[in-house]
Amino acid sequence: MSKKTSKEVDEELKAQIDNLHCKEPIYFSKEFINFVNFTKELINNE
């Protein structure tokens, strides 16, 4: 697995979220948002 910068991860997440929004409005649960933030923290700490 190649390492990704936090910027690349952010862009991928935004793209995925945009794709979801295109299909139907999505309301993210707190758990999902926490998971995303937690993942970003892990990447930033590497």
C-alpha positions as CSV (number, residue, x, y, z in Angstrom):
1,M,0.0,0.0,0.0
2,S,1.3,3.4,-0.9
3,K,1.2,6.1,1.7
4,K,-1.2,8.9,1.0
5,T,-0.9,12.4,2.2
6,S,-3.6,13.8,4.3
7,K,-4.5,16.1,1.4
8,E,-5.0,13.2,-0.9
9,V,-7.2,11.4,1.7
10,D,-9.3,14.6,2.1
11,E,-9.8,14.8,-1.6
12,E,-10.8,11.2,-1.9
13,L,-13.3,11.6,1.0
14,K,-14.7,14.7,-0.6
15,A,-15.1,12.9,-3.9
16,Q,-16.9,10.0,-2.2
17,I,-19.2,12.4,-0.3
18,D,-19.9,14.3,-3.5
19,N,-20.8,11.1,-5.2
20,L,-23.2,10.2,-2.4
21,H,-24.8,13.7,-2.5
22,C,-25.4,13.3,-6.3
23,K,-27.4,10.2,-5.7
24,E,-29.4,11.4,-2.7
25,P,-29.0,13.7,0.2
26,I,-27.0,12.0,2.9
27,Y,-27.0,12.9,6.5
28,F,-23.9,11.5,8.1
29,S,-24.2,10.1,11.6
30,K,-21.9,11.4,14.3
31,E,-20.2,8.0,14.3
32,F,-19.3,8.3,10.7
33,I,-17.9,11.8,11.1
34,N,-16.0,10.7,14.2
35,F,-14.6,7.8,12.2
36,V,-13.5,10.1,9.4
37,N,-11.8,12.4,11.8
38,F,-10.2,9.6,13.7
39,T,-8.8,8.2,10.4
40,K,-7.4,11.6,9.5
41,E,-5.7,11.8,12.9
42,L,-4.0,8.5,12.4
43,I,-2.7,9.5,9.0
44,N,-1.5,12.9,10.3
45,N,0.3,11.2,13.2
46,E,2.3,8.8,11.0
